[in-house]
Amino acid sequence: MPRKRLPRVGELVVATVKEVFDYGAYVTLDEYGDLEAYLPWSEVASRWVKNIRQVLRENQKVVCKVIRVNRKRGTVDLSLKKVTDSERKRKMYMYKRFKKGENLLKLVAEQLGISYDKLYSMLEPHIQRHFGDLLGVFEEAALRGEEVLTSLGIPEDVAKVITEVAKTHIKIKPAKVVGMAILQSFAPDGVDRIRRTLMSAYDFMKGDEVRVRVYTVGAPRYMVEVTAFDYKTAGKVLEAIGEKIAEEAKQEALDVVRFEQVERK
């Protein structure tokens, strides 16, 4: 993947520890062509540690935050202690997706007999806008076929090989999100009003692509379960269902305390 020469201040980066000294460590940035960066001792841990090697070891993968960039000298300083657990987990998850997507695209480039950079440049305008990341290109191709690529103007021969590689190496697990609505009615026909409101959730079903299930865990709590091929789609559908339920509940004169996503499976 074509990479920027230097990261920006505040960016989270994945680094490999190369050398550990008493007062810091030199690392290489995996996403920047193994660019060397420095991690000072003062930025290693928020707690006191007797020896820096209690935290760092050679060849260890770490997630750091960029705290200084000298573009004239081409130097980068990092912090390990400024990275939260949630930031570290999210960054490593995205990095693993990037590496898998990169490896699959290398297979495609090899089969097509073109360079990786040329192939990536062909896909780059569509990656963030339509697929989220590089691995998303292969996930969508595995789910929906090469038409999802050719519809964007990607050549048929390229789309065909991407789809073949995707169907060989990608195993899609359905994404499931669950929301909870709290609905109440003191009208004589309140049960029917609530039922009609909840049934509106089924308007968002789309065959096997989006499935919806509504069930109760005990009045006034009602669960709405949405299953789709990816979390982005499932989340958007659940959000739309929440808005629809709020609209229907208003027409039925119900009391909607809240509707929110409560679980992701």
Secondary structure by P-SEA (a helix, b strand, c coil): ccccccccccbbbbbbbcccccccbbbbbccccbbbbbbccccccccccccccccccccbbbbbbbcccccccbbbbbbcccccaaaaaaaaaaaaaaaaaaaaaaaaaaaacccaaaaaaaaccccccccccaaaaaaaaacccccccccccccaaaaaaaaaaaaacccccbbbbbbbbbbbbcccaaaaaaaaaaaccccccccccbbbbbbbccccbbbbbbbcccaaaaaaaaaaaaaaaaaaaaaaccccccccccccc
